[in-house]
Amino acid sequence: MPGWGEEAGRLKWSRRWDAELEWDPPAARWFAGGQINASYNALDVQDPSRTAIIWEGEDGSVRRITYGWLLDQASRLAGGLLSMGVGRGDRVAIYLPMIPELPAAMLACARIGAVHTVVFSGLGAASLRSRIADSGARVLVTADAGYRRGARIRLKEAADEAVRGTGVRTIVVRRTGDASLGPGDTWWDDLVSGSAPADPVPLESCHPLFILYTSGTTGMPKGILHGTGGYLVHACSTFRLAFGTRPGDIYWCTADPGWVTGHSYVVYAPLCCGATQVMYEGAPDHPDASRMWQVAERHGVTILYTTPTAIRMQMASGILPGSHDLSALRLLGSVGEPLGAPAWAWYRDEVGGGRCPVIDTWWQTETGGMMVVDPPGGGTPEPGYAGRPVPGIDVRVVDDGGRPAPDGERGRIVVSGTWPGMMIGVWGSEERYASYWSGDPPVYQAGDYAVRDAEGRIRILGRADDVLNVAGHRIGTAEIEACAASHPGVAEAAACGVPDPVRGQSIAVFAVPRGGGFEPGEIRSLVRRDVGPVASPRIVCSVPRLPKTRSGKIMRRILGALAAGSDPGDTSTLEDPGAVEDAARALRGA
Ligand code: WT7
């Protein structure tokens, strides 16, 4: 990167910053003294007649959403939010499917300095309720229902359950028209048509833009808090570095804005860069796996950014993209999980026809934007490697003592110094923010294992902590364990990851029964309801005891090895090595 100040200069600021960075480790203030508004940069400065989003519904209907439409909706909704008493710093929860109102709602919040917290619409009422409670949101934006794999998902019902007794007011997008409104509810259309557009307010560069919950090693997901100026600079400059959209490009990032990829690379960066993108409402394999290629062909997609799970799902379907005209494609990107060599080769050859560069991007909810990527033409890509650190960001692979790991040897990813997209905090918990840093001077601990080669390329091996990555979704073992243990027939539970050929990892739960015990199906339904369908365990086994160290730590590594059918390795540190044989026997019976 030529320099973060120069990158920042490409955005429109209401007041120029006094200092590019004030760094008092581990706290950073990027572009301190500067004032900016994200909604203004995404909408007001763009050509209103330009297509921002080519939206395709699961039923095949297509809507062309202009920058002007988004501006109109976002600024009127912002006016409506103001009339409901939402002001600067107040939190607004957003629980919407992949419809254009989702980015509009985010940008409405950003316009008036309200802090949005988007909850993925695939999560259930319990997850929504705990996020609303933790963030202290008093307004929720949702829809009557959404479509997924041909089914109607009744979001309003889940929303009602989530806010029952809390006094949270709800704004409802009419998608299917079959919800009834309660006393504190209003239809989006009524609010928007009855409200005057609100102007974007200049905000301090470090003003919080959003909270996004992600899994950690405790039962409660943490609210990652991002600022405005630094975050936008990071998202936009890495978007340009990786994808360099030009006039005529049709960009398609398949992520749902419910996750960080959607925040940075569907909403903020592409819109601030004036891009035209595809947004598809439904599942990429509905009614069958060719849907992804139909969408790409129909809209002439030139840049595709997706996940290894989506690619492996396509590979496994046996449907070759070759029967679709994908000749418009020029660049392919991947994010969220390790892109192994077979998926990399299939992506390059079957999807890209051998002519499109494949770029892999490593980053995290906390980092705000890409941290490791070899931009197209920026070196010989090596399958399996995410690439080199983004210029200006000091990503390292270190041993347990914090010294650089020798080339080719496994170490942990840390980041020395800071970078503009770094989270500004963890909502409500200074300790949780501080726990990411260690050493003197403190370095950021990413929680991943990786290997670096002599060329400086980094290969990501996976999480080093008790966090799973299922189909690109981050899920804490502690969340699943707390959920399983909420069943009255479970005394305690352990969750671990099992290698899965398509989804990267799947989940196994080992539970110790008590009282009347449990049925595996009951644990599955509980997890689906409280954590979300993505976390649904593939294996649920009843065991008399869990393998633990003498200090009482559950040995998930051993359970994971057993579930994968591999050697559990050294079990000598266990309190009771017989627990391993118990688990192996339970697996044979499961
Ligand atoms: C974790 C972060 C990045 C946005 C979506 C996920 C894993 C991310 C890669 C990659 C291998 C990757 C890491 C990381 N991860 N990108 N290119 N190759 N692994 O964001 O939910 O915060 O998860 O996803 O394990 O720590 P997230």
Residues whose N, C-alpha, C, O or C-beta is under 5 A from the ligand:
A	BS01	WT7	T261 S334 V335 G336 E337 P338 L339 D360 T361 W362 W363 Q364 T365 E366 A386 A446 D448 I460 G462 R463 G472 R474
